[in-house]
Amino acid sequence: MSTVDKNAIEQAVLAMARDTALLEQVKAQPSRAPELLGVDQEWAETILSGNRDRLRAIGLNDGLTILVSRWFNDDLGDAASQGGFIVDDSLPLADPDVPAGIVFAGGCSHVPDLLARPEIDPDDAVSRLLDGYERLRRDLVAADPDVVLVTADCHFQSFETGHTVIGTGAGHTGSMEFFKRGDLDLNLTGMPDFAGELAAAVREAGLEVEQAERVDLDHGLIVPLRLVLPRPDLPVIPIITQPHRSFSPFNARRFGEALRGVVARSGLKVAFLATGGLSHWLDPGHFGGVDVEFDTYILKLLETGRGLDLCSLEPYPLLEHGQYEIQNWMIMLGLIGPGVHGTVYTYEPMEASGGGWTVVNMDLARARSESAAAVAAGQAS
C-alpha cells in the first residue's frame, strides 16, 4: 500500500501545469514519475488518467484537480471522474494520536422536534434515533468526565463577533419556548477558568475566538444534553460556531487542534460532544430535504477513521449538500486527531423534522490501542 504525501502530489500537479515539457516527458515515460515528480507510480498514474475523484478524496482542491482532466488530457467532460465524493479505502490511515485527558468523543443531531413534537416523524424512526441517544448517554456515563465540551451552531443567540464562541460563564440557562415548549428549560454549570484557557490556546494558535459570559441555550444544546448528559451538575463548556457569518472547514479543524495541548495538560477528564446535522437546510423551499447519499459518505469517512478528510473539502460542496453544521463536528475531529474510527449508532432521514439525523460514538479505546501497537512496532524495528 503506497503512502500518501498530499503536498508532494499537489506540487507534482503544479509542476506539470507550469512546465509543458515536463508534462509531456512524464506522459511519455510514466515509469520515471518518481524521479521526475517526487511521487510514486500509483499517484503519477492517478494524475495522468485525469482521475479527479481520487485526488479530491485526499483533499486537493477542485481548482487544482481540474488541471488533470481539462488541461493535461483535454478531457472537457471529465470522463475519468464521476463528480462524486469517494472514500478511498486503499489509502493508509495515519496513526491515531488522541490527546491525554480525552475520555469521550461523539456526535449527534440536535433536532428540536425530537423533544418538542416527535409525533411528526415516523414512530419507528424516532424510536431508533432515541435508542441511539441512549447508547451514547451510557458511553458518556461510563467515561465519567469532569467536564463536557459541546459544539453547536448559532440559532437564536446574538454575539459581538462572527468568530467561534466559547462560553466562559459560571452557568448557562435557556429554554425551548421558541418551539412552544418552555417546559424544557435547562440550567447548566460552567467551568470559567478552563474555558478561558481553551480560548487562550485558540488565540495562541493564531485563530479568532470570542469569549462570552452569556450563552443562551437553545435546542442546539438543550436537545442533546437533555438526552445524554449524565447528571445535571456536570460542568459544560459550550462552543458555538456561526456558519451564517463564517464557514471554514480548515479553520474548524485548526480550532480543534488548538485545544489539544491545553486539554492534555489540564489534568481533567474531558468529554467532547459535537452536535448538528447531517444534511439539513433551513432556507425556504428547501427545508425537509435530506441528502442520504452525501450523509452516507460522511458516515463512512467517520467509520473508516477518515473523518478529518471532511476538513479538506471546499465549503461549496458542503453547503450545497446541507452540511453547514458539520463544522461543529470538525472541531471535535481536530481535537481527537487522525485515525479514530466512529461507530454509527443510528442514521435516520426524517423529512418532516428536516434532515438526516445521526448518533455516532468515536472509538477512543481502539485508537489508543492502535497507537500503542504502532509505537511498539516502531521500537521493535
Secondary structure, DSSP 8 states (H G I E B T S, - for coil): -----HHHHHHHHHHHHH-HHHHHHHHH-GGGHHHHHSS-HHHHHHHHTT-HHHHHHTT--HHHHHIIIIITS--TT-TT--SS----TTS--------TTEEEEEEE---THHHH-GGGS-HHHHHHHHHHHHHHHHHHHHH--SEEEEEEE-SS---SSSSEEEE-SSEEEEEEGGGTEEEEEEEEE--HHHHHHHHHHHHHTT--EEEES---B-HHHHHHHHHH-S-TTS-EEEEEE-TTT---HHHHHHHHHHTHHHHHHS-S-EEEEEE--SS---STTTTT---HHHHHHHHHHHHTT-GGGGGGS-HHHHHHTT-TTHHHHHHHHHHH-TT--EEEEEEEEETTTTEEEEEEEE-HHHHHHHHHHHHHHHHH-
